[in-house]
Amino acid sequence: MTTSHEVGRRGERAAVRWLRERGYRILETNYRWRRAEIDVIARDGSQVVFVEVKTRKVTAFGSPEGAVDRRKQAQIAKVAAHYLQVRGMEGVDCRFDVLSLREGSRPGQISVEHFRNAFWIDRRFVV
């Protein structure tokens, strides 16, 4: 039996491959700060993209992207602000994307839905 952690890790690896195939340059994976994490940090041209990856085998409990609620968005934004500050990149153009992955019935069968600019954060909220 596959655990949700294993499904998530497979999804993150698939997401990195998917992003690379589309010309993204991967800067970091599983960037942690305090007890929070950003799954993928990448460059898309001049933009830094913070990517939350959600993978599901079944959607009986909702869509993968639906799990990125306001609380999760705020958490991602705080980690992103820390990343930018530590790297001296505070003024860089950035965005928050969500990759929603659904595993099919056959091994290796994954569909990807990309939500560019999935959410915005008021910088005053992050401080």
C-alpha positions, 0 to 999 in steps of 0.5 A: 500500500502506498502512503500519502508521503510516497505519493507526494514525493513521486509527485514532486519529482514529476513536477520538477521534471515537468517544470524543467521540460518547460524551461524552468531552472530549478533553484531549490527543492524542499526548501525548509524554514522553521517548520514550513516548506516550499516544494520547488523554487525555480526561475522562469525567465527573470521571475522567481517562482515558488511552486506548491505541488499537490498530488492525489491518487483519488480526488474523493476528498477534493482536488489537489489544488483545493488543499492550498488554502489561505493558511497554506498560502500565508505559510508559503509566503513567509518561507518565500520572504525568508528565502528572498531575504537570505539570498539578497533577492528582496526586489526580484519579481516573483510569483506563486504557482500551484502544480496539481498532479493526479496519478492515473491507474497505470504506474507512471501515469500522471496528469499535471495542471499548472496554476500560474499566479495561483495566489498573491500575497500583500507584502504587509501580510508577510512581514 
